[in-house]
Amino acid sequence: MDIDLLSLAILLMLGFIASFLNAIVGGGGLISLPALMAVGLPPSTAIATNKLANTISNGTSMLTFLRAGKVDVKKNKKIIPFIFIGSFIGAYTVHLVSPAILKPLMLVMLVLVTTYTVFKKDWGQQPEERTLSTAKKIAFIGAFAAIGFYDGFFGPGTGSFFIFILLMLGNDFLQAAGNAKAFNFTSNLAALSMFLLLGEVNFLYGLPMGFVMIFGAILGSKFALKRGTKMMRIIFIIMTCTLIIKNAWDYISIH
């Protein structure tokens, strides 16, 4: 495939913006995935190429949060295998079923996530230690695996879903953002592995986009760490509302 320099320039600009926002509260796929589809890539190739760029971006964000002490490696290593497996299966499923079937469910989940965050004003401002029963632990692991599957299958909003579940587990917004980056990097890497096996990744667009996204991820992560939990909550609500509006519009337009 020949590379279009104008299309690449647009992708680099939008990739930077996407990675900046994604490093703060997730939702960068709202920008990067449609951008890749807009330059003419088929849906499965666009999703695969987006995974390449986002693996680079989320890996950068994760390292920034890790250095700031906002990633709980000890707890995360118990959850990461389930996310990896879920995403690996999700990426394979793209070849069997259209990702569009998940849009209605994603919209419902985003509305619930946003509504809960808006009305629970003190949520995620301070970390809380919570003791979970075995049943709850299994339920949360299942939720993380399901989000991993969703990320491999489609993707936009994954970071926001990870943050929401982590807030439920007692993380504050900064901890949730840091841990979510570790989870998102895992799900991106798993999906990318599958897409590489299937030969779906477009490196001509994906690698330059991923390189630029490194800088957006660094700036976004530093912004989040500097501004703290209150600003994170506001941006989280804005981003999830934007995801709802954008995907609702897409869904209505198709139908």
ABEGO torsion letter per residue (X at the ends): XBBBAAAAAAAAAAAAAAAAAAAAAEGAAAAAAAAAAAAGBBAAAAAAAAAAAAAAAAAAAAAAAAAAGABBAAAAAAAAAAAAAAAAAAAAAAAABBAAAAAAAAAAAAAAAAAAAAABAABGABBBBBBBBAAAAAAAAAAAAAAAAAAAAAGBGAAAAAAAAAAAAGBBAAAAAAAAAAAAAAAAAAAAAAAAAAGABBAAAAAAAAAAAAAAAAAAAAAAAAAEAAAAAAAAAAAAAAAAAAAAAAAAAAX
